[in-house]
């Protein structure tokens, strides 16, 4: 089973968002195990990881699906994705990442970023499996 660890600051507080995240975790549960970690000091992160960065690479869902499957294959079926704080991630943290990925040029709250990230992970696996979810 593939595993992804999502590291960020703070917890998800809103009930509606917790329910939405739980729904996507359930949808992913047959292909991907999600682990959430709260980070107080990003400088202590173990590499490798994918850094979410507004200035990172912005790609299509189809390209993301191929890239994630490749990264999982090369990473021993494990990935870590890092969500920064309100100021983003420090350049020293970004420099150590294996890939800088932009979900959008728009700015999202940390809470919404978690949901968008899980939906894109679900969409990526749906594309890879030929599911009709993507279309």
C-alpha positions in Angstrom: 0.0 0.0 0.0 1.3 3.5 -0.9 1.6 5.9 2.0 1.7 9.7 2.1 2.6 11.8 5.1 1.2 15.3 5.0 3.1 17.7 7.3 1.7 21.1 8.2 1.2 23.5 11.1 -1.9 23.4 13.2 -4.9 21.1 13.3 -8.1 21.1 11.3 -10.6 22.7 13.5 -13.8 23.1 11.5 -16.2 20.1 11.7 -17.3 20.4 8.1 -13.7 20.3 6.9 -12.9 17.3 9.1 -15.8 15.5 7.5 -14.7 16.4 4.0 -11.1 15.3 4.7 -12.5 12.0 6.2 -14.5 11.5 3.0 -11.5 11.7 0.8 -9.4 9.6 3.1 -12.1 7.0 2.9 -12.2 7.2 -0.9 -8.4 6.8 -1.0 -8.2 4.1 1.7 -7.9 1.2 -0.8 -4.9 2.7 -2.6 -3.3 5.2 -0.2 -2.8 5.5 3.5 -2.7 9.1 4.8 -0.8 10.2 7.9 -1.1 13.8 9.2 1.7 15.3 11.2 1.9 18.6 12.9 5.2 20.4 12.5 6.5 23.1 14.8 9.9 23.5 13.1 10.1 22.8 9.4 13.9 22.8 9.5 13.8 19.5 11.3 12.0 17.8 8.4 13.6 14.6 7.0 14.1 14.7 3.3 12.9 13.8 0.7 9.6 15.7 0.5 7.4 17.6 -1.9 6.9 21.2 -0.9 3.7 23.0 -1.7 4.7 26.4 -2.9 2.8 29.1 -4.8 5.8 29.6 -7.0 6.2 25.8 -7.6 5.3 23.9 -10.7 1.7 24.2 -11.7 0.6 21.2 -13.8 -2.5 19.5 -15.1 -4.3 16.8 -13.2 -3.2 14.2 -15.8 0.4 15.2 -15.6 0.2 15.2 -11.8 -1.2 11.7 -11.8 1.8 10.4 -13.9 4.3 12.4 -11.7 2.9 11.1 -8.4 2.8 7.5 -9.6 6.5 7.9 -10.7 7.5 9.5 -7.4 5.8 6.8 -5.4 7.5 4.2 -7.5 10.9 5.8 -7.0 10.3 6.6 -3.3 9.4 3.1 -2.2 5.7 3.8 -2.2 6.1 6.5 0.4 5.9 10.3 0.0 5.8 13.3 2.3 4.1 16.5 1.3 4.7 19.7 3.3 2.3 22.6 3.7 3.9 25.8 4.9 2.6 28.4 7.3 0.9 31.7 6.4 4.2 33.0 5.0 4.8 29.8 3.0 8.0 27.8 3.4 11.4 29.3 4.0 13.8 29.1 1.0 16.1 26.8 3.0 13.2 24.3 3.3 12.2 24.7 -0.3 15.8 24.1 -1.5 15.8 20.7 0.2 12.5 19.5 -1.5 12.5 17.0 -4.3 9.8 19.0 -6.0 8.0 22.3 -5.6 4.4 21.9 -6.5 1.9 24.7 -6.8 -1.8 23.8 -6.3 -2.7 27.1 -7.8 -1.5 30.7 -8.2 -4.3 31.6 -5.8 -3.8 31.8 -2.0 -5.7 29.3 0.2 -6.0 28.9 3.9 -4.0 26.0 5.4 -7.4 24.3 6.1 -8.5 24.5 2.5 -5.1 23.5 1.2 -5.5 20.2 3.0 -8.8 19.5 1.3 -7.6 20.6 -2.2 -4.5 18.4 -1.7 -6.6 15.3 -0.8 -9.0 15.9 -3.7 -6.0 16.1 -6.1 -4.5 12.9 -4.7 -7.8 11.2 -5.1 -8.2 12.6 -8.7 -4.6 11.4 -9.5 -5.4 7.9 -8.5 -8.7 8.0 -10.3 -6.9 9.0 -13.5 -4.3 6.3 -13.1 -7.0 3.7 -12.6 -9.1 4.9 -15.5 -12.0 5.9 -13.3 -14.7 8.2 -14.6 -14.3 10.6 -11.6 -11.9 12.8 -13.6 -14.3 13.5 -16.5 
